[in-house]
Amino acid sequence: QVQLVESGGGLVQPGGSLRLSCAASGSVYSINAMAWYRQAPGKERELVAHITSGGSTDYADSVKGRFTISRDNARNTVYLQMNSLKPEDTAVYYCTDDEGSWGQGTQVTVSS
């Protein structure tokens, strides 16, 4: 069993930046790929970014060029660097692994 804990969310003005972290604990040896999802009010949860164990990445079109996913395997942590934030990025952000574990989410609000 893997436990995932997100942190780093908050309130930021449009154009600002945030870095989210997702720390994994438990049976982390079983983790290969990791991903960030987000869910805005009244909308379905959507994939934001994905990273394989080898470091290959993929992004939703809406965040390409603005967000960067990375991982530190020594710290069992995945990051999501978010730059040039827009109000439409406002959502609860969740991390997940390929074993089906989910974190509790962290709120990101982009507003002036």
Protein Blocks (a to p, Z undefined) as FASTA:
>chain_A
ZZdddehiacddehiacddddddehjlllpcbdcdddddehiacddfbdcdfkopacddf
klgokaccdddfklopacdddehiafklgccdddddfkopacebjaddddZZ
